[in-house]
Amino acid sequence: MDGTRRSNIKAGLRVAIVLKQDQRSGKLTEGVVQDILTKSGKHPHGIKVRLQSGAVGRVKEILG
């Protein structure tokens, strides 16, 4: 599934995000979506979410 489309992302979904400080390295952080922060339906760099851990970043992979 595509992490750039808001319609693909729901609270409770397991995803891999890239944190702001990890954008250069591309290091991914896995977790469960708590809130969707991007308001638009699509974003070229990934939809911004807050994980249950409190981490905020853009979705790069949807794990299920």
C-alpha positions as CSV (number, residue, x, y, z in Angstrom):
1,M,0.0,0.0,0.0
2,D,1.0,3.6,-0.6
3,G,2.0,5.8,2.4
4,T,1.5,8.9,0.3
5,R,-2.3,8.6,0.4
6,R,-4.3,9.5,3.5
7,S,-7.1,7.1,2.6
8,N,-4.7,4.1,3.1
9,I,-3.8,5.0,6.6
10,K,-6.0,4.4,9.7
11,A,-5.5,4.6,13.4
12,G,-4.3,1.3,14.8
13,L,-2.4,0.4,11.6
14,R,1.2,-0.8,11.9
15,V,3.5,1.4,9.8
16,A,7.2,2.3,9.3
17,I,7.9,6.0,9.4
18,V,10.9,8.2,8.9
19,L,11.5,10.7,11.7
20,K,12.6,14.3,10.9
21,Q,16.1,13.7,12.3
22,D,16.4,10.4,10.3
23,Q,15.5,11.9,6.9
24,R,19.1,12.0,5.7
25,S,19.9,8.4,6.7
26,G,16.5,7.0,5.8
27,K,16.3,5.0,9.1
28,L,12.8,3.7,9.7
29,T,10.9,3.5,13.0
30,E,8.0,1.0,13.3
31,G,4.9,1.5,15.4
32,V,1.2,1.8,15.5
33,V,-0.7,4.9,14.2
34,Q,-2.4,6.9,16.9
35,D,-3.2,10.2,15.0
36,I,-3.0,11.3,11.3
37,L,-1.5,14.8,11.2
38,T,-1.6,15.5,7.5
39,K,-4.9,17.1,6.5
40,S,-4.6,16.8,2.7
41,G,-5.5,13.6,0.9
42,K,-2.1,13.1,-0.6
43,H,1.5,14.1,0.2
44,P,4.5,13.3,-2.0
45,H,6.8,12.5,0.9
46,G,4.3,10.5,2.9
47,I,1.4,11.2,5.3
48,K,2.6,12.6,8.6
49,V,1.4,10.6,11.6
50,R,1.9,10.3,15.4
51,L,2.6,6.8,16.7
52,Q,1.4,5.4,20.0
53,S,5.0,5.8,21.2
54,G,4.7,9.6,20.6
55,A,7.1,9.6,17.6
56,V,6.0,11.8,14.7
57,G,7.1,11.2,11.1
58,R,6.1,10.5,7.6
59,V,4.8,7.0,6.5
60,K,7.2,5.2,4.2
61,E,5.7,1.7,4.5
62,I,2.4,0.2,5.6
63,L,3.1,-3.1,7.4
64,G,-0.5,-4.1,8.2
